[in-house]
Amino acid sequence: MEEEEKPITITIGIKTLVIVIVVVVAMLGGLTAWYWLQGEEMPPSVGAPAELKKVRDLAISYVSKHYPEVGQDLQGVKFWSGEEVKTEGGRKAYMFTGDSWKITIQWARHREIKAEITYIVSIEKLVGYDYLKWRGMVVRDMVREISHHFP
């Protein structure tokens, strides 16, 4: 006598289904963000490209407007030198230095919208044993603050 094969049946409840859907959507969102951040790099040419100088100046203007005591010192820098650097993660960035200020700009180009570039700007200065530090994003000439530390 042969045994008859029975189909395997899996029963899941509504709660389980909702949890599975939420997890899948969260994973896809994370993959989308990772995909976006892997966008093409915009290679700086010799000297600072005009676009990066513009981003630097937008960030300085923002800091000066919202934190005048820091902005006054930052705007007092007469000369900025710049160089291409690599971040700890190995991505290209551009660093401006002037007096004891350091401004680092990183960028990502959206894979789908080639013209859209997001710049992450970090402005810092070592003061004694502490840092003055500001981080923000620049997208289409709009500056958005991420964080700051001004003791």
N, C-alpha and C positions, 0 to 999 in steps of 0.2 A: 504494500500500500504506500502510495506516494502522499506526502503531506502537501497540502495546498498552501501556496504562499499567500500571505495576507498583506495588503498594502499598509504602509506605515502612515499613521495619522498623527499630525501634530496639532494640538489645540492650544491657542494662545488667547489670552483675554485682551480686552480693549486697552487696559492700562499698559500691558506689555507692548502692545502694538504702538501706542503713543510714545513710550520710552524709546523703542527702537527707531521710530521716525525722528525723534528729537536728537538722538545720538548721531544718526546718519546725516542730518542737516548740519549739526555742529561740526562734524568731520569735514563735510564739503565746504563749509564756511572757512575752516582752518586751511584746507587745501587751496581754496581760492585766494586767501590772504597770502599764503606762501608763494603761490604762482605769481601773484601781483608783485610781491617784493623781489622776485627773481627777474624783474624786468630788465631790459637792456640798459647797460651802463652808458652814460654820456661821457665820453673821454674828454677830460680837459686838455686844451692845447697848451703850448708853452705860454707861460704867463696865465693870469686868471681870465677866463672867458668873461665877457661883459655880463652874461646872465648870472654868473656866480657873484660878481661884484654887486649886481643889482639885488640879489637875494641877501647878501651880507648887509647892504645898506638898509633894506626893508626891515631886517631883524634889529639893527641898531636903532632905527627910528622907533620901532615898537617899544623896545626897552627904554629908550629915552622918554617916550611919552608916558609910559606907565610907571617907571621907576626913575624919576628925574635925577636923584642923587647918584645913581649908578650911570645913567645915561650921560651925565655931564662929563664924567671921567672917560667914558667910552668914546664920546664924540671928540674928546681932546686929542685923540691919537692922530698925529699928522701924517704918518706913513704906514701903510700896510704892505707887508711882503706876503707872498703866497707860494704854496707848493702842493703838489699832489702827494697824498699820503695813503696808506692802507690802514683800515680799521683793524681791531682785534679779530674780527670775523673774516678778514681778508678782502673786504670790498673797498673799492676806490672811494676816496673822499678828497676834499680840497681844504687845506688849512691856511687861514690868514693869521699872521701874527703882527702885533704892533704894540709898542711899549711892553707891558707885561700881560696884555690881553691875547687870548687865543680864540679864534672863531673857526669851528670845523663844520663843513657842509657836506652832507651825504645826499644822495638822490636815488630815486627809483622812477622808472618810466613804466606806466601801465601798459601791459601787453596788448590790450584791446584798443586803448585810446592813446595812440603813439604820441600825440601832441601834449598829453597831460603828464607833467613831471611833478612829483612831490619832493620837496627839499626838507631835510631835517637839519636844523641849525643848532649848534651848541656854542654858547659864548661863556668863556670862563677866564678867571683871573685869580692867581694865588695871592692871598693877602695874609701875611703872617703864617699862621698854621691852618688857616681856613680858606675855602674857595668861595668866590662869588660865581654863581653859575646860573645860567638861563638856558632852557631848551624850548624849541618851538618848531612849528611846521610852516612852510611857505608853499602855497598852491595858488597859481594864477594871481599873483601879487597880493594875496590875502595872508596875513600872519595870524597864526593861532598858537597861543602859549601851551606848552605841555607841562613845564615845571620851572620853578626857580628856587634858588637858595641864596638869599642875601642876608647874612648875619648882622 
